[in-house]
């Protein structure tokens, strides 16, 4: 059993057994048939993953690690808000006729701001500080920009990353850790997807900063299971589990903007069957 499996199973059981139901309350999301999508939810779920021990992919079912890598590059490297720059179709439901999701996600990371050191966007500011001010307690990003929310197809779910550098006794290189803050998460559709993609982001930033990737702390304000997902989750968490896969980046890449899909290697990923046609509330 991978450690990510343990975390996922315990989180799902806690939500199902101790969560709060929104049935009958005023909610925004609807199913494709127009009915309201209710949830069972928990407030303030916090999960911690140590990347020095294993990559945090669940094995209960397959997480599309390559596709998750592509999406994180789309947001953080290409800084795009257009689905035509993405190789999967996960954002199609929120895109307009031109493929845009509005001033969301990658758009916000690409906006340049004036700093004492010059004009930089949020990604370049992080990379600059990791190189020049690694012990700063101000290395963070935030894409929940209130004045632009009305121009976003979807308010950002994973909205903030805070980076923190430590040094382990006896290690020459520093360790890069991060906190991922998420206002809301559809546990079945997105939990391990987000964990894997931000673990990969942490690995990339650590590599190009000549650091070791350390801990990813995942904070979810509203972790929920949709009503139509409950039987799927109940079956999923009873499945056989396996060891975590081996996930590596091409060690030759030293520039964040040079990473491509070909620089990611996933090996020994044994999983249960995929759950197909998961209903998505919009």
Secondary structure, DSSP 8 states (H G I E B T S, - for coil): --HHHHHHHHHHHHHHHH-EE-TTS----B-TTS-B--EEEEEEEEEEEETTT-----SSS---HHHHHHHHHHHHTS---BGGG-SS-TTGGG--TTSB-BS-THHHHH--EEETTEEE-HHHHHHHHHHH-TT-S--EEE---GGGGGGBSS--SEEEEEEEEE--TT-SS-EEEEEEEES-EEHHHHHHHHHHHHHHHHHHHHHHTT-EEEEEEEEEEEEEEEGGGHHHHHHHTTS------EEEE-TT--SGGG--GGGEEEE---------S-----
